[in-house]
Amino acid sequence: MRIDYTRIAAKSINSLDAGTKRRILIGITGLTEIPPRGDIKLLQGGYPEKTFRLRIGKYRLIFRYKNDDDGSRFLIVEDVGLRGNFYD
């Protein structure tokens, strides 16, 4: 499964220390499995339809699944951050 990162998500991941970055990337890899692995919840409110969050310790990752023109599915990582003010 293809994984795309928004510029915000890539910048957030690259700013993390090596251990945390490794945990985040393992969590993202788990999202490509069928069924996806991890503490996943559907987000409600001001988010686009079918937007999910993955909890990785005190970090949260916002992502969506989309379909390519050829029908194959891919993952879009929208944002990564600490739980505290992340949803504001």
C-alpha positions, 0 to 999 in steps of 0.5 A, spaced: 500 500 500 502 506 498 503 511 503 503 519 502 504 524 507 502 531 507 508 537 508 505 538 515 506 530 517 512 529 514 515 536 518 512 533 524 515 526 523 522 529 521 522 533 528 521 527 532 527 524 536 529 517 533 526 513 538 519 516 537 520 517 530 521 509 529 515 508 534 511 512 529 513 509 523 511 502 526 504 505 527 504 507 520 506 500 517 501 497 522 495 501 518 497 498 511 495 491 514 488 488 513 485 489 518 489 495 520 493 495 527 493 499 533 488 504 537 484 507 531 478 511 532 473 515 527 474 522 528 468 527 528 466 534 528 470 539 523 474 533 520 473 530 513 469 524 512 472 518 514 478 521 517 481 517 523 486 517 528 491 513 531 494 513 538 501 511 539 503 513 546 502 520 547 502 522 540 496 522 535 496 521 528 491 523 523 490 519 517 485 517 511 484 512 506 483 514 499 482 510 492 487 511 486 484 512 479 486 505 478 482 503 484 488 501 488 487 504 496 493 508 499 494 511 506 494 519 507 498 521 513 495 528 515 498 530 521 502 527 527 503 531 534 502 530 542 495 529 544 495 536 548 493 541 543 493 536 537 485 536 536 484 544 536 
